[in-house]
């Protein structure tokens, strides 16, 4: 009905990797959805299976291609520090992010937010949790993510911040931003990436 009424909208929407198709993406674009946000989460099939995402990494390339063919920008979300992550799986996640080269990418650390099942599991297992609300923030000095079966919370946090710097300093990404949004936007991204977060636990 949005399409039929001819609204001139500029929107974004979340979508799951395993629920979109070419027809849906074209209709979304017609309705004014110019950005689609996907929770890709991990570049490791093993990690994806353990968190029941319902798809594997091989699906991602076709979804990215369909989205771009529809003329839609991609906002990609990834999580480091999921329970089965190790350095190799987190590197696979960063490699996937670089291959997708989305117009915007969020890198998060896994957090056991109060009230979640992961929080209940952390309490049961005796995993260290933040002592303040700032500790649950992704960007605060006190940020304290969950450890994994193989990595400390500090390992996860350091890798997340490393991934951010690598991604947003990548010449291929900056070239794409210049082509699509202009040199001022690319310069703003460079300026943003020049600032490194100060972390208590990294």
C-alpha positions in Angstrom: 0.0 0.0 0.0 3.0 2.3 0.6 4.0 1.8 -3.1 0.4 2.3 -4.3 0.0 5.6 -2.4 3.3 6.9 -3.8 4.8 8.1 -0.6 8.3 9.5 -1.1 9.9 7.8 1.9 13.6 7.1 2.8 13.6 4.3 5.3 15.7 1.4 6.6 14.6 -2.0 7.9 15.9 -5.1 9.6 15.8 -8.4 7.7 16.9 -11.9 8.4 19.4 -13.5 5.9 17.1 -16.5 5.5 13.8 -14.6 4.9 14.5 -12.3 2.0 14.2 -13.0 -1.8 14.6 -11.0 -5.0 10.9 -10.1 -5.2 10.6 -8.9 -1.6 13.8 -6.8 -1.9 12.6 -5.1 -5.0 9.2 -4.3 -3.4 11.0 -3.0 -0.3 13.1 -0.7 -2.5 9.9 0.5 -4.3 8.4 1.4 -1.0 11.4 3.6 0.0 13.5 1.1 2.0 16.9 2.2 0.9 18.9 0.4 3.6 18.5 -3.2 4.8 20.2 -4.2 8.1 21.2 -7.9 8.4 22.4 -9.6 11.5 25.2 -11.7 9.8 26.7 -12.1 13.2 29.5 -14.5 12.4 31.7 -15.8 9.5 31.9 -19.3 11.1 29.3 -21.9 10.3 30.1 -23.7 13.6 29.4 -20.5 15.6 26.2 -19.8 13.6 24.9 -23.3 14.2 25.4 -23.1 17.9 23.3 -19.9 18.1 20.6 -21.3 15.8 20.7 -18.5 13.2 19.0 -20.8 10.6 21.4 -20.3 7.7 25.1 -20.8 6.9 27.8 -18.5 5.6 27.4 -19.7 2.0 23.9 -18.0 2.0 25.4 -14.6 2.7 26.9 -13.9 -0.8 23.6 -14.5 -2.6 21.7 -12.3 -0.2 24.3 -9.5 -0.5 24.1 -9.8 -4.3 20.2 -9.8 -4.3 20.2 -6.7 -2.0 22.7 -4.8 -4.2 20.8 -5.8 -7.4 17.7 -4.2 -5.8 19.7 -1.0 -5.5 19.7 -1.1 -1.7 22.5 -0.3 0.7 23.5 -2.8 3.4 24.0 -2.3 7.1 25.8 -5.3 8.5 25.9 -6.4 12.1 28.5 -8.8 13.5 29.2 -10.1 17.0 32.5 -11.1 18.4 32.7 -13.2 21.5 29.9 -15.6 21.0 30.3 -18.7 23.2 32.1 -20.8 20.6 34.2 -18.1 19.2 38.0 -18.3 19.1 40.5 -16.1 17.3 40.2 -18.1 14.1 36.4 -17.8 14.0 36.5 -14.1 14.9 39.0 -13.6 12.1 36.6 -15.4 9.7 33.9 -12.9 10.8 36.2 -10.0 10.0 37.1 -11.6 6.7 33.4 -11.9 5.9 32.7 -8.3 6.8 35.6 -7.2 4.5 34.2 -9.3 1.6 30.7 -8.0 2.0 32.1 -4.4 2.2 28.7 -3.1 3.4 28.1 0.6 3.3 27.9 0.6 7.1 29.0 -2.1 9.5 28.5 -2.5 13.3 30.9 -4.7 15.2 29.6 -5.7 18.6 30.9 -7.7 21.6 28.6 -10.4 22.9 27.0 -9.1 26.1 24.9 -10.9 28.7 22.3 -8.1 29.2 20.3 -8.3 32.4 17.0 -10.2 31.8 18.4 -12.2 28.8 18.9 -16.0 28.7 22.6 -15.3 28.2 22.6 -13.3 31.5 21.0 -16.2 33.3 23.6 -18.6 31.9 26.4 -16.2 32.9 25.1 -16.1 36.5 24.8 -19.9 36.5 28.3 -20.4 35.1 29.9 -17.7 37.3 31.1 -15.7 34.4 32.3 -12.2 35.2 29.8 -9.5 34.5 30.0 -5.7 34.5 29.6 -4.0 37.8 28.1 -0.8 36.3 25.6 -0.1 33.5 28.5 1.5 31.6 30.1 -1.9 31.5 27.3 -3.1 29.2 27.9 -0.3 26.7 29.7 -1.2 23.6 31.9 1.9 23.5 32.5 2.9 27.1 35.8 2.8 29.0 34.3 0.2 31.4 32.9 -2.1 28.6 33.2 -5.7 29.8 32.0 -8.3 27.3 31.6 -12.0 27.9 34.5 -14.4 27.7 34.1 -17.3 25.4 35.0 -21.0 25.9 38.5 -20.2 24.6 39.0 -16.4 25.0 39.0 -13.9 27.8 36.8 -10.8 27.8 39.9 -8.7 27.1 40.7 -10.9 24.0 37.3 -10.3 22.6 37.3 -6.5 23.3 40.7 -6.1 21.7 39.7 -8.0 18.6 36.5 -6.0 18.3 38.4 -2.7 18.4 41.0 -4.0 16.0 38.3 -5.1 13.5 36.7 -1.6 13.6 40.0 0.0 12.8 40.8 -2.4 10.0 37.3 -2.2 8.4 37.0 1.6 8.4 40.6 2.2 7.3 40.3 -0.2 4.3 41.0 1.5 1.0 38.4 -0.5 -0.8 35.7 0.6 1.7 36.9 4.3 1.5 36.9 4.1 -2.3 33.3 2.8 -2.3 32.2 5.6 0.1 33.7 8.2 -2.2 32.0 6.8 -5.2 28.6 6.4 -3.6 28.4 9.3 -1.1 31.2 11.7 -2.1 34.7 12.6 -0.7 33.3 14.5 2.3 31.7 11.4 3.6 34.9 9.3 3.0 36.9 12.0 4.8 34.5 11.9 7.8 34.9 8.1 8.0 38.7 8.5 8.0 38.5 11.1 10.8 36.2 8.8 12.8 38.6 5.8 12.4 41.5 7.9 13.5 40.1 7.9 17.1 40.9 4.8 19.2 38.7 4.0 22.1 40.3 3.9 25.6 39.4 0.7 27.3 39.9 -0.4 30.9 39.8 -4.2 30.1 41.5 -4.3 26.7 
